[in-house]
Structure formats: structure tokens, C-alpha cells
Amino acid sequence: MTELSNAPKPDGEALKDIYRRMLRIERNEDEILSTIRKGRLTMPYYSARGQEVIPATVSHFLNDEDQICTIYRGVQDMVAKDMPLKPLWAEIAGRVEGTCKGKGGGMHITHPETGVMVTTGIVGSSMPIANGLAWAAKLDGSDRVVVAYFGDGASNIGAFHEALNMASVWKLPVIFVCANNLFAEHTRYEDATSVDQISKRAIGYGMPGFTVDGNNPDDMYAHMAAAVERARSGEGPTLLECMTFRFRGHVLGDDDKYMTKEEKEAAMAADPLPALRQRLVDDGIATEEELASLQESLEQEVADARDFGLAGELPSEDELRRDVFAEEIPA
């Protein structure tokens, strides 16, 4: 991992906020999976369980004006950004109250009010889109920051290299956040990537690149603080390669045979969510009662969102041709 000199450290309030966002992600995912298994949701689901520290710490530094572009494994990024859960659930349930009128599903959620701009199912496309949003921020003269989330596999496609080059040339306020969970779909990192650290590729584009412990809130905090300061001050982009591990397969139903039993067990034993909870208690930052109350309130928020989403109206047939073309041209 890459060390930063004089690195800022999260205080108790920051750690509590990061934990809240992590727990919100985990409680929401748990309910999504439960609802799918009960047959009340029909959708593909790409779990990011085990990776919660990354978006939780990133979003701790962002406000509603700051924007994110994420990918199909991105529900946790939206939840960490404090997007309201009711329109999120309505969208994944295919209801008209959803963010895209129930026609996009989990891969196409957007909520500009909280800076959730684009969710895309095309690998790597978050990066050039983030550049466009960052260019708009620069033209506006604002101090808005844009985050592009992507996985390690996406670092091997053309859009990654093109986006990093353009962001550096134009000094765009973009932070490229790579969640390196060691598997690109079903392919092990070392079988498809030519460098031992994705962060090394930043050198070729004239920007800082860091390999960060993505399961350590202190390490994530230090590097995100520096990246945000750099972006807001007009100095340009940063690449953060955040090392982590996803506890479940590429998609729900995947038997994850490409993971060894030992590495999966080791990762789950080091689950950063209960580890941070215990740290908050041990360091006197929060009491068991406070954390139990927080969990209860988050579970209620998720339950209310689930009920809202499932109770909504399904799109009518008229929606099949709406929002497809700016102007419909008869055949």
C-alpha cells in the first residue's frame, strides 16, 4: 500500500459517519437478497458485500453537489451517497415511482438531487462519462468533484486509458476509484492484468496514483482527503486503486468456484464492518446502545423503502416507446 506523509486521520465523528454508510449498504443489500429469494423481486444482482469501506469513505467527503458515475455493481455507491432508498427500491422493483420510471432497473439508476448521475452496465464507461461531468464543472467554475467507480477488470479496456489521459491533459476534477476485488467477473487478477498494481498506470498519464487498503477506513480516509483537495483546488485527477475482496460471486447465483476456500474464509474473517463497529465501542466513540439504535433505524428505513417499492404501480404499455427517442420518426 502507498503511504502518505502527514496523512490526515478520521476523528470519531468521521468514523461514525463512515460506519453509518457501511451499515446502510449492508442492511440494504441483505434485504434485497432476502426479497429476491422470496420471489418478490426478479432481477440480476451484483453483490459488493465486503467492499463497503470504499464507497462509505469516498462519500464521507462528498456533498450533494458532487457527482458519482458508477457501474452495475454500484448499488452500494448510491446508498453510500445517501440517495433516498424509496425511489431506488421502486426502480429495482420495476415501478413507475422509480428513478427511471421502472424501466432501467439496478443497472440504470440516477438521482441527480444527491449527485448519483449515471449507473451503467457497460464495463468501464463510468470513466469517460465522469470526465464529461467534470468538464462541465470546470466550465461552470464550480468546485464540484466527480467520482468514477469501476472494477479492476475495467482497467484493461480502452476507456480507462483514454479517460485518464484526457482527465490529466485538461486537469479535470475527477477521482478514479478502482475497487480491486481481485476478480474481473470470473477471472483472477493475475491472469488478465499486466501490472502488479493498477495504480502504476497513473504514472503514464501524469497523475498521482495510489494503491490503498480499501478495507481500512484510515487508509481510505487519508488518500481520499488528498484526492478531494487536489480536485477542488484545480490540480486535476487522482487514481485510487482500493484493494478489497467481495464475499459473493460475480452475480447472484454464481457458485464462485474461481475463489479458493481459504482466501474467501480469510477475507470474511476480516470483515471490515464488524471490525469498525468493535473499534467504535473499544475506543469509546459510540456505545453498544447507540449502535443498536442506529441499526434499528436503518433497518426501518430499508423496510419502508422495500414496502414502497413493491407496492408501486407497474409501467403501462405506453412506456415501451416513451423515452427511447427524442423525437419518434415513423417507420
N, C-alpha and C positions, 0 to 999 in steps of 0.2 A: 504494500500500500504506500501511497505517496504522502509524506509528511509535509505540513505547512508550518513555517516558523511563526511564532506569536499567534497561533491559531485561536480564534475565539471559541469559548466553550458555552454550551447551553446552561442557563441557570434553571432553577426549579420550575419556574413558570413555563419556560420553553419546553422542558422535558414533559411537563404535564400536558401541554398542548400537543406535542408530538404523540404522546401515548393516546390521547383522546382520538386523534385522527386515525391512529393504527387500529384502535379498538372499534371505531366506527366502520372501518374497512372490513375487519374480521367478522363482526356481528352481521353486517350486511351480506357478506359472501355466504356465511353459514345459512342465513335464511333463504338466499337464492337457491343454494344447493338443496336445501330441505324441500323447497317448493317445487323444484324440478322433479325430485324423487317421488313426490306425492302426485305427480302428473298434472299439476296446476299451471306449470309453465312449460312451454315447448320451445326450446332454444338451445343452440350450442353455447357452452360456457367455458371460458378460458381462465382458469384459476391462477391467481398470483399469491396464494397463501404462502407465507414465509418471506415475502418481499415488502412487507408493509412499511418498514422504516424509510425506504426510499421516497415514495410519494408523500408520506406524512411529514418528513423533514423538509422536503422541497417546498411543500405548500405552506409550511410554517412561515416561510419568508415571503410569500406572495400575498397580494391583496386582490380584490375582485376585479381591478383594472388589469392586472397581469393575466396573461393568457397561456393556456396549455393546448398542445396538439398531442393526442395520444392514439393508441392502437387498439386492436381487438382485445388484447389482454389489459384493457385500460380502465375497467370499472373502478378499480382501486384508486386510480389517479383522479377520477372525477369525485369520488367520495372524499378523498383527502382534501380536495379543493373546496370542500363544504358546499358542493352542489346540493340543492334540495333533493331528498330521496323520492318524494312522491312522483314528480314527472319522470324521474329515472325509472322507477318501477313501472309506471304506466307505459313507458316506451318498450321496455323489455317484455312486457305482457302484451304488446301489440295494441294498445288502446289509444283512442284519439286524444286523450289528455296527455300523451307522451310528448317528449321534446320534438319529435319528428312525426307527430300525429299517428304514432304506432306503426309507421311504415319503414323505420330504419332498424329497429332492434338494437341489441347491445353493441353492434359494430358501428352504429351511426347515431350517436347521441351528441347533442350540442346544447349548451346552455350559456349563451354569451353573458348573461347577467352576472355570472360568477366566473367568467373567463374560460369556461370549457367550450372551446371554439370548434374543434373537429375531433371526431373519433373515426378512424379509418381502418378498413380491413385489408388495405394494400400494404404489404410489408415495406417499411422504410419511408412511406410517403408523408409521415408526420414532419419530417425534417425540411423538405422544400416548402411545405405549406407554412411552417413556423417562420421560415425566412421571409415569406411574403407578409405575414402579420408583423414581423419585426421591422421590415422596411416601412410599413405603414406607420408604426410607432415612431420611427425616426423622422418620417415626413411630417408627422403631427407635432414634433418637438416635445413629445412626452417622455417620461422616464419609465414607460411601460416595459416590462420584461416578458419574454416569451420562452416557454419551456417546450422542447420537443422530446417526448418519451419514445424509446424504441428498445428493441432487444439486441442481444449480441449477434444474432444471425443477420439482422438488417445492416450491420456494419460492413457486410461484404457485397452490398449492391451499389450500383452507380449513384443512386440518390444520396447516399451517405457522403460520398466523396465530393460530389457536386455541391451539396448543401454546405459542407464545411468550408470548401474553397470560397464560395460566394459570401458566406457569412463573415469570413475573415477579411476578404477584399473590401467589403462595404462596412465593416465594423458594426455588424448588426447586434442588437441586444438579445441574443439567443443563448440559452443554455441547453446544450445537447446532453440529455440524461439517458445513458445506456444502462438498462438493468441486465447485467450479465449473469444470468442464472445457469450458465454452463451448457445449456442445451438450446439449439435452434430447432424448434419443433421436436424431432426425434433424433437429431444429430448432435453428437458430442462436440463441444467447442473445438477441441484439438484436432478433430477430423476434418474441419472445414475452414479454419481461420489460420492465416499465415503468420500472425504475430502472437507472442505470448500475452501481450496486453494491448487491448484496443486503444487505450489512451496514448500509446506511442504514435498512433497515426495522426494525432493533432499536430505533431512537430512539422509534418509536411505541409500543413496549412497555416502555419504561423500563429497558432493559438495555444493557450495553456491546456494541457490535458492531464488528468489525474486519475489514478486507479484508487478507488475509495472502498472501504469496508461498508458495503451497503446495508449491513445488518447492525451497524454500530451508530447510534444516533449522534455521538460525539464527533466521529469522523465525518459523517454526512453533514452535520451542522457546520463544522469548520470550513469544509470545501464549498458548501452551498452559500455560506455567508460571503466568501471571497468571490464566487462566480456572480452573485447578485450585485455586489458592489461594483464589480468590473462592468457588468452590463448597464447598470443605471448611470454610471459615470461616462458612458460613451466610449469605453475602451474596447468593446467588442465581445465576441463569443468565448465560451469555455466548453470543453468536453469533459464530462464526468462519467467514468466507467465505474459503475457501482456493483461490486461483487456480491452475489446473493445466491439463493437456491430456492426453487419452487418445490413445494411439498407434494404437488399433484402433477399428473401427466399434462401433456400439451393441451388437451381438450378433455372435458368431462367424458369419461368412458374409456379413455386411453389407459392401457394397463402399465404404462411407464417401465417396460422391461429393459429399456436402454439405460436406466439408472441402476446402479448396484444397490443391493440391500444395505450395505454398510454405509455408503455415502448418504443415502436417504435417511437412515436412522440417526446418523451423526448430525445432520442438518436439523432434523426435527427435535433432537435432544437439546440443540442450541437455539430453539425458537426464540426470536428476539422479543416477541410480545410479552410472554410471562416474565422474561428476564428484565424488561424495563419496568414492568409492574412491581416486581420484587425490589428493584432498585429504588423506586419512588417511596416504598414503605421503609426500606432499610435506612435510607438517607433522611427520613423524616420530612419528605416533600409532600406526601399525602398519606392519609390513614386508610386502613382497610375499609372503613365505613364510607369514606369519600369515594373510593374507587368502586365499591359495590354500588353506590348510588349512581355514579357515572354510567356504569354498565347497564343498570336498570333503565336509566333514561334513554340510552342509545338503543336498547332493545325495544323500548316502546316506540321510539321514532321509526325504527325499521318495521315493526309490526303495523304501525299506522300507514306507512308507505306501501307495504305489501297489500294491505286491505284496499287502499285507494286504487292501486294499480290494477288489481284483479277485478274490482267492481266497475271499472270504467267501460265505456262503450267501444265496441269494435268498429273499425273503419267501414264505411259503406263502399259499394262497388264503384261509386263515383270517384273514389280516391285513387283508383287504379291508373287513371290518366292525368290526375292532377299532380302538379309539382314535378312533372317529367321534363316538359319543355317550357321555355319562357313564353313562346307563342306556338300553339299547336298548328301544324300545317297538314291539311287533309291529304290523304294518300292519293 
